[in-house]
């Protein structure tokens, strides 16, 4: 994969790159702010490699007489994983994800923020939700917060299913170790924090969720042609007669990713303004399914 200069990029790619950059910087700032406002004051542990870096900082400062900075630990832990997973995701995705890690590490060093609440439950609920939104912003910008996000997206892209629940299990194990060393009360609070964060991500990031679309149209040839010009998912056609009009109509059936629904619907309506579209979630799906690569 050849790296292009800024001048060689098309206008659309420049806009997309700037959008990703903004998302990455916002996510980095939020990540550092959440750690300082919600997590450190309540002695909570973060998830993934960030949590591991914070745990290393706590262990070294408590038991070994020196402090290995969490901001440095985030870089040390994330860079090798980025190199490994980047070979199977994309250089662009890897670059911006690492930029988010660097931004979070930088803001963690320069910011000096204090707690907003004294109530542990408020910190857990609001902080957990904010943490989930932070991760979602990075993902929607076609980047990640590194660490377990690299691994989760790498595996999800391979198998075509969300594995955020498994990420939560990994984090629970990490927090169990934290609880055994520093207190079960704080570990319990941290697990609840991560549960809220994971559910928030799963609610707002839908790349790996599928939706069934049923399209009723009197112009099937035009709709099918437009559909395949924009979409690589399969589509089936059943011809019939309209119950009210008595005229020939076709029922088109397709399964697409939930984030593609609006684009597909617009394409169909442009081809046939009188088309009727019904959508519903596909809870279980078996068979081949095209998943657009992360770029």
N, C-alpha and C positions, 0 to 999 in steps of 0.2 A: 504493500500500500504506500503510494507516494504522497509525501506531505506537499501541500500547495502553499504558495505565498498568498498574502492577503489580497494582492492585486489580481491573482489568478482565480479567486473565488467569485462565483456568480453573486448577484445582489441578494437572491433568496437565501443562499448559504451564509452570506455575511449577516443578514438579519437573524437567521437561526442561531449563528454563533454568538451574536450579541445578546440574544434572548437567553441562551444557555449560560453565558457569563454572568448576567444579572441574577439568574436563579441561583447560581453557584455562590456568588458573593452574599446574597441574602441568606442562603442556607448556612453558610459558614458563620455569618454574624449571629444568626439565631441559635446555632448549635453552641457557640461559646457563651452566649447570653443565658441560655437555658441551664447550662452547667453552673454558672455563677449565681443565677437568681434562684433557681429551684432545687438544684441537686446538692451542691456543696453545703449550703446552710442546713439542710435536713440530713446530711450524711448519706445521700442516695448514690447508687452506682449506676452509671450509664450502661447502655447495651453494647454488644459487639466489641470491636477492637478499641473503641473509645473507652468503654468500660474497663477493658483489660488494661489499657494504659493508665487509667485512674487507679485501678487496683494495684498496679505495680508501683505507682507513686506512693500510695498509702503504705504498702508493705515495706518499701525501702526506707521511708521516713520514720516508720514506727519501729521496725525491727533491726534495720541494718545501719542506722545512723546517718544516712544521707538520703536526699530526695531526688529520684529520677523523674524529671518534669513530665507531666502528662502530655503537654504539647509536643515535646520531643518524642515521647513514646508513640503518639499517634502517627507520626511520620515513619518511625522505624518499623512499626507493625504493618502499616498500610502499603508502603512502597513495594515490598516483595510480592504481596498478593496482587497488586495492580499489574505488575509485570507478568505474572503467571496468567491471570484471568484476561488481561488485555489482549493476549494473542488470539482469544476465541470470542471476544466481544467486538471491540474496535478501538483503534488508536484515539479517535476523537472522544469517545465515551471515557476511555481511561484517562486521557489528558485532563478533561474537565472535572472528573471525579477526584483526581489527585489535587487539582486546583482548589476544590472545596475543602479537602483535608488541610492543605496549606493555609487557606483562609481561616478555617476554624482554629488551627493552631496559632496563627498570628493574632486573631482577635482574643483568644484565650490569654495571651500574654499581655496585650495592651489594655484590655478592658478591666475595669475595677467596679463591678456592679454588686449591689447588696440585695438581700431578700425583700420580696414584696409582702409576704404573708408569714405569720408565725404559726398558723394552723397547718399541721402536716398534711391533712386531707386536701386542703386547697392547693398546696404545692404539688401533691401527687396528681390530682385531677387536671388542674390547669397546665402544669408542667408536662404531664404525659401527653395531653392533647397537643400542646405547642410543639413537642418533640416529634409527634407524628406528622404534623403539618410541615415542619422543617424538612423531614425526610421526603415527603410528598413533593414539595417545591423542587428539591434537587432532582427527583425522578422525573417529574413532568418537564423539566428542562433538559431531559436526556442526559443526565449525569447521576451521580449517587453520592452518598456520604462516606464511601469507601468501606474497607473491611468486610463485614458480613454482607453489606449491600452488594459488593462485587460478587461474592460467592452466591448469594441468593439469586441475583439476576443471571449469573452464568448458568446455574443449574436450571432455573426456570425457563431460560431460553432454549435449553437443551431438551427438556421434557414437556414444555408448553403448559405448565401448571404453576400456580402460585405456591411458594413454599414458606410464606411468612410465618405460618404456624410452627414450622420446624425451627425457624430462626428464634421464635419465642422460647422454644424448649432449650436451645443452646444458651440463650441469655439467662434462663431460669437456673441452669446448671452453674453458670458463672456466678450468679448472685447467691447461690447456695454456698459456694466456696467463700464468698465475701461474708455471708452470715456466720459461717463457722469461725471465721477469724475476727470479725468486728462486731457481731451481735445480730441475732435473728430478727429483732424488731425492725432494724434498718433494712435487712434483706427482704423481709416481707413487704415493707413499703416500696422498695425498689422493684420487686416483682410486679406489684400492682401498677406502679408507674409504667413499666414496660408493657404490661398487658393493654393499658389504655392507649399507649403509643402505637402498638402493633395493630390494634383494632382500628385506629384512626387511619393508618396507612392503608389497610385493607378496604376501608370505606371510600377513600378518595382516589386511590390508584388502581385502575381497572384494566391494565394492559393484558392480564392473563385471564380475564373473565370473558365469557362468550355470550352472545345474544342471537336468538333466532329471529329472522325477519321474514314475514309473510307479506308478499306484495301482490295485490290484485290489480290487473291492468288490462286495458283493451288494446295496448300497443306493445305486446311482448317482445317483438323483434327489436324495436328501438330501445326499450328498457334494458334488454339483455346486452345489446351492443354497448350501450353507455356503461353498464355495470362492469363489464370485463375490460373496458378501457381504463377504469379507475381502480379495480379491485382484482385480487388474485385468488379469492375464495371461490369454491364451487357453487353452482346454482342449479336447481332443478325446476322443471316447468310442467304444469298440468293444465291442459286446456279443458274448458267447460262452458257452461251457459249461465249468464247472470240470472238469479232467481227473480229479480224484480223487472229488469229491462228485457230479459229474454234474448240478449245479444251475446255474441261470443266474447268470452273473457279468459284470461290465463291467470293461474295462481303460481307465483314464483316463490321458491323457498330457498333461503340461504342462511348460513351460520357465520357470523363475523365477530371480531373482537369488539368489546363494548365501546372502546374509544374510537372505532370506525363508524359507528351507527349514524352519526349526524352527517358525515361526508357521503355515505352510501345513500341515505335518505334524500339528500340534496341532489345527488346524481340522478336518482330515479324520478324525482319530481320535475327536474329539468327536462327529462326525456318524455314524461307523461304527466302533465299537471293534474290530471284527474285520477292518478293512481291512488290506491288506498294501501297504507302500510301499517302493519300490526307487528309489534315487537314484544318479546318476552325472554326472560333469562333462560339460558340452557344450563341446568344444574349439572347434568352429566353429558359428556360428549365422547363418542368413540369413533375412531377413524382418522384419516389424514386431515391435517389442518395446517394451512400456511400461516406461519408466524413471521411477521416482518422483523428482520434483524435489528438489534439496537445499534444505532450509529452515532 
